[in-house]
Amino acid sequence: MLAQLAAIPATIGSGVAKMSRARFRTFAGLFIAAVTLCGCVPAAVRLAAADPADPTARAAATGYRSTIAPYTRLRPAAPSAWRPQNERVTPAPKPDR
């Protein structure tokens, strides 16, 4: 019984080691393929438009539009009594039935 208990971790350990080696080989192969293929990439192609980093490049004209154009200043306003203002905005009383 003790021999079987000792054999189980050894068996599992060898299987894990084989899987680890296989994964390492796979990743190493993919890495080498990627590094090799990086040399096959063509050189950067110049853009059809002007280079944005060029300070002498022409750009489209910009215009100014105010974001608060319809705003009109309401201050300073003369203070008035609150009772007449309240009476102007209160709804009309309903007639009794």
C-alpha positions as CSV (number, residue, x, y, z in Angstrom):
1,M,0.0,0.0,0.0
2,L,2.8,2.4,0.9
3,A,4.6,1.6,-2.3
4,Q,1.5,2.5,-4.3
5,L,1.1,5.8,-2.5
6,A,4.7,6.7,-3.3
7,A,4.3,5.7,-7.0
8,I,1.3,8.0,-7.6
9,P,3.2,11.3,-7.2
10,A,6.1,9.9,-9.2
11,T,3.7,9.0,-12.0
12,I,1.9,12.3,-11.9
13,G,5.2,14.2,-11.7
14,S,6.6,12.6,-14.8
15,G,3.4,13.4,-16.7
16,V,3.5,17.0,-15.6
17,A,7.1,17.2,-16.6
18,K,6.4,15.9,-20.1
19,M,3.5,18.3,-20.5
20,S,5.7,21.2,-19.3
21,R,8.5,20.3,-21.8
22,A,6.0,20.0,-24.6
23,R,4.5,23.4,-23.8
24,F,7.9,25.0,-23.6
25,R,8.9,23.6,-27.0
26,T,5.6,24.9,-28.5
27,F,6.1,28.4,-27.1
28,A,9.8,28.4,-28.0
29,G,8.9,27.4,-31.6
30,L,6.2,30.1,-31.8
31,F,8.6,32.7,-30.4
32,I,11.3,31.8,-33.0
33,A,8.8,31.9,-35.8
34,A,7.6,35.3,-34.7
35,V,11.1,36.7,-34.5
36,T,11.9,35.3,-37.9
37,L,8.8,36.6,-39.5
38,C,9.4,40.1,-38.1
39,G,12.3,40.4,-40.6
40,C,9.8,39.8,-43.4
41,V,7.7,42.9,-42.7
42,P,8.0,45.5,-45.4
43,A,9.4,49.0,-44.6
44,A,7.0,51.7,-43.5
45,V,5.2,53.3,-46.5
46,R,5.0,57.1,-46.6
47,L,1.4,58.4,-46.1
48,A,-0.3,60.1,-49.0
49,A,-1.0,63.1,-46.9
50,A,1.4,65.5,-45.2
51,D,3.2,64.3,-42.2
52,P,1.4,65.4,-39.0
53,A,4.8,65.9,-37.2
54,D,6.0,68.4,-39.9
55,P,5.5,72.0,-38.5
56,T,5.5,73.5,-42.0
57,A,2.7,71.3,-43.2
58,R,-0.5,73.0,-44.3
59,A,-3.7,72.4,-42.3
60,A,-7.3,73.3,-42.8
61,A,-8.5,76.6,-41.5
62,T,-10.4,76.7,-38.2
63,G,-13.2,79.0,-37.3
64,Y,-14.5,80.2,-34.0
65,R,-18.0,79.5,-32.9
66,S,-19.1,80.6,-29.4
67,T,-20.7,77.8,-27.4
68,I,-22.8,80.3,-25.4
69,A,-23.8,82.7,-28.2
70,P,-27.5,83.0,-27.4
71,Y,-26.7,83.9,-23.8
72,T,-27.7,87.3,-22.5
73,R,-26.5,88.6,-19.2
74,L,-29.4,89.1,-16.7
75,R,-27.5,90.8,-13.9
76,P,-27.4,93.3,-12.3
77,A,-31.2,93.3,-11.8
78,A,-33.0,95.5,-9.4
79,P,-34.3,93.6,-6.4
80,S,-38.1,93.5,-6.1
81,A,-40.6,92.3,-3.5
82,W,-41.2,88.6,-3.5
83,R,-44.9,88.7,-2.9
84,P,-45.8,90.3,-6.3
85,Q,-43.5,87.9,-8.1
86,N,-45.2,84.9,-6.4
87,E,-48.7,86.2,-7.2
88,R,-47.7,86.5,-10.9
89,V,-46.7,82.8,-11.2
90,T,-49.3,81.2,-9.0
91,P,-52.1,79.4,-10.9
92,A,-55.5,81.0,-11.0
93,P,-57.9,79.8,-8.3
94,K,-60.5,77.3,-9.5
95,P,-64.1,78.4,-9.2
96,D,-66.1,76.5,-6.5
97,R,-68.7,74.1,-7.8
